[in-house]
């Protein structure tokens, strides 16, 4: 039987833990902005903040209560098991909320499906590029949070066992009823606001894991017009390509070399940082305003190989459907060998783009040391493959480079930008530290891109020396860009600003006329440009939402995707639309150059672009079977 003293110890312990949780969560909440908006907005934020702090603590409370109940049933007088459960559960809770706040500060997102996938998928954690210092730092932070909870419990225990006379006691008699009432008030208040003033969206989005309710039927009965901002639901069975691909194999088939780099942002392709690539591009087609199909590797690489928006990733993954261009090359008896300095299992390219490629043609470095060494070794292996190929058959080779991936990898001979950080310790990074140290961090990135150029140069030199440029197509492209706090964040995967989504695009084909184009292009244009060179006779609309750039075709808009959103982009605007999202997300809009829009401008631009958003819906449903597809605008 737990004593009254032990109950007071646990009450005090969880109350102090609740205050710790509030402190951890407060970092993501724009209190000053909410206060400047209105007292209603500020009041809603404050109440929701206090409520959700309790909600985050509920699992720890429930598990501790369960252990306490089991101990009582076993007639164990010692509270040790209950105390251990309290320390472990509350420690894990505060640790996760700390990590959540840190991720939000650096990348502008909370824990979501993307991050869970990163943790659970083989190769995901490795893709973060951590270091021993980071691992030690995270271990110390974990130990620190568990130690903090043990200290709180010890202090509470000491207070109630060492003091004589009366002690302070918490009473939570009415807390459950009060919390339920406030929860109803907060969520119904938000639902009502969404049908009236629509001023609480910013608040709800800033509260981790805020759960929305619509209460549409209830408010309709009260006479409200229950219109809410759209959320797309796109589901169905794949119909890709729309028609079987037909081709006439060229008398002299081209070889294909496809080189993709992690985090290769557009403005690094210049004469100083990438002299080898700059020289090679002078004899090719270089596109200076090329948008990736995603702000992360998954959607970026998917869109360049598939020629369609990245949101199709999920049905392709489910059906294990590979890229149509790979099908064509396999039917034409191409020799294939693919290389990555990351993993083909993360993102799951072995289950999507390369799903039909035999495992013995997918090559990874067995025991990688650093990104630049893996890139160097993979280039050696790639050139060895070309050297040992059957010269009577064409070949297709692909490589994914890791040098420009954070922590940004390079050897001493690649240093062209100083000063630079010796290393990046993720455990000690903060938004303030990034702002103060962003120049040496970016210099580290520049050095890594220079090393990328050196590896590209090895391939270019080989092609020239072996006279392969007369019959080889070369594609150079980044999976996505990389932001260095230009808009408040570092890295990628957080927003659709230009720094995160613009990448170099260089396409070389034999006997082509060199060109430099400043027109809007997309990763989705690569396959429609290359397929005709391989003899494919279908119109590109059968297998892509893209254009043949070498035929002079032009686009005036594009789509960029992440895990659960799609951004419509044209010269005037970027509109971000939730897709198949189960969590709360907003329709966002900015100018095409990422400048913010005020409320009236946003409303006007959304009305003006309604036709474009209808086309977006059609394009997101284009490659589903029409009788099965469900495209809904909620």
Buried (B, 14 or more C-beta within 10 A) or exposed (E): EBEEEBBBBBBBBBBBBBEBBBBBBEBBBBBEBBBEBEEBBBBBBBBBBBBBBBBBBEEBBEBBBEBBEEBEEEEBEEBEBBBBBBBBBBBBBBBBBBBBBBBBBBBBBBBBEBBEBBEEBEBBEEBBBBBEBBEEBBEEBBEBBBEBBBEBBBBBBEBBEEEEEEEEEEEEEEEEEEBEEBBEBBBBBBBBBBBEEEBBBBBBBBBBEBBBEBBBEBBEEEEBEBEBBBBBBBBBEBBBBEEEBEBEEEEEBBBBBBBBBBBBBBEBBEEEBBBBBBEBBEEBBBBBBBBBBBBBBBBBBBBBBBBBBBBBBBBBBEBEBBBBBBBBBBEBEBBBBBBBBBBBBBBBBBBBBBBEBEEEBBBBBEEBEBBBBBBBBBBEBBBEBBEEBEEEEBBBBBBBBBBBBBBBBBBEEBBBBEEBBEEBBBBEBEBEEBEEBBBBBBBBBBBBBBBBBBBBBBBBEBBEEEEBBEBBBBBBBBBBBBBBBEBBBBBBBBBBBBBBBBBBBBBBBBEBEEEEBEBBBBBBBBBBBBBBBBBBEBEBEBBBBBBBBBEEEEBEBBBBBBBBBBBBBBEEBBBBBBBBBEBBBBBBBBBEEBEEBEEEBBEEBBEEBEEBBEEBBEBBBBBBEEEEBEBEEE
